[in-house]
Amino acid sequence: MPLSYFTGNEQWILETPAKVSIVTLNNTYLDNLPIYAAHLVLRRRPRFYCMVLIFPSLALYALSTLAFLIPIDSDEKTSFPVTLLLAQIFNFATLIDLLPASSLHFPIIAQLVLTVVVHMAVNCCLSILGMKF
């Protein structure tokens, strides 16, 4: 089937035209009725996920390293990493709402954000411990 039969989509790109085949199943319930099967190759457009999830996550992660440059005497030494950690957890909650729930495969983007959250939590704890000792 040619690509001219398909309309564009803002989330998906049709990579190859549809291959339509007729499959007959020898089943008593279907009484040898033809079944049409279509094979499509789709690719997701990644710009939305990059702009909404990856870039803010990496920006917060880069800002979290600045917590070690704040002087120990400053009152912002603990509040800055905690605020960034809360922002990253909110970003992770947004990610959970956008991605489909599945126990079989954990998305790579969710693994990235979860790793960043854990690392930022460790940074937050280290900056708090650095003030104590």
N, C-alpha and C positions, 0 to 999 in steps of 0.2 A: 504494500500500500504506500503510495507516495506521501512525502511530508506535507504536501499542499492540503491534504485533508485534515490536518491537525492545526489547532489554534495555539498560539503561544501562551506560556505560563510564566508568571514572575518568580516562581520558586523552583521550577524544574526546566531542564533542557532535554529535548528529545534527541538522543544521540543517533539512533538508527531508525529507519522506517519500520513500521509494524510488519511482522511476518505472521500472516493469518493462515492457520491450517485447520482442516476439518478432521476431527478425531471421532471415530465411532467406537463405542465401548460395547462389548458384548455383556450386557447386564439385563437381567430380567425386569428390573424396575424401569429402565429407560427405553426398553423395546427397540434397541438399536437406533435410537435417534442420533442425528449428527450433533456433535458438540464443537463449537468454534473456539479455538484457542488462539490468543494473540500474544506475541512475544515482543516486548518493548524494552529498549535500553534507555533508562533515564539517568540524568545526573543532576544533583541538587546544586543550585547556585549558592556559593558560600558567602557572599558579601554580607548578608544579614547577620549570620552567626559571627563573622569576623568583627563587625562593627558593634554588635550588642554584647557579645560575650568575651571574645578573645582579647580585643584591644583594651577594654576597661579592666579586665583581669590582669593583664600584663602591666598596665599603668599603675594599678594599686600595688602590684608586686614590686615594681621599681621604686615606688614611693616608700615601701616598707623598709628598704635598705637605708633610707635617709634617717631612720630612727636612731641608728647608731652614731650619727653625726651630731645629734642634739647633745648639748652639754649636760653633764650629770646633775648640775645644780638647777636646771630648768624644770619648771612644773609640767612642761609638755612632754617630758621624757616617757611617761607612762601613758598619757592620754592619746598621744599621736598614734602609737602602734595599735592601741585598743580600738580607736576609731577606724583605722584602716582595716583591722580584722573584722569588725562589724560590717563595714562596707563590702568586704569580700564575701562574707557569709550571706549578705543580702543578694549579691551577684550570683552566688551559688544557688540560692533559693529561686531566683529568676530562671536560671538554667534548668532546674528541675521541672519548672512549669512548662518550659519550651520543648524539652526533649520527650520522646515517647518513653513510657515506663516499660522496662523489660528487665527480667531477672537473668536472661540468657546472655546478653551482651551489654556491658557497661560502656557507653560511648567514650571515645578517646578525649573529646573536649571536656567531658565531665571528669575524667581522670586527671586532666591537666588542672582544672579549677580546684579539684579536691586536693591535689598535691600542693597547690599554691596556698590553699587555706591552712593545711597542716603546717607548712613551712612558715607562714605568717604567724600562726599560733606559737610556734617554737621561738620565732624572733621576738614576739611580744613577751613571752616568759623570760627569755634571756635578757631583754632590756630591763624588765622589772627586777630580776635577780642581780643585774649589774648595778642597780641603785642600792641594793641592800648590802652588797659586799664591797 
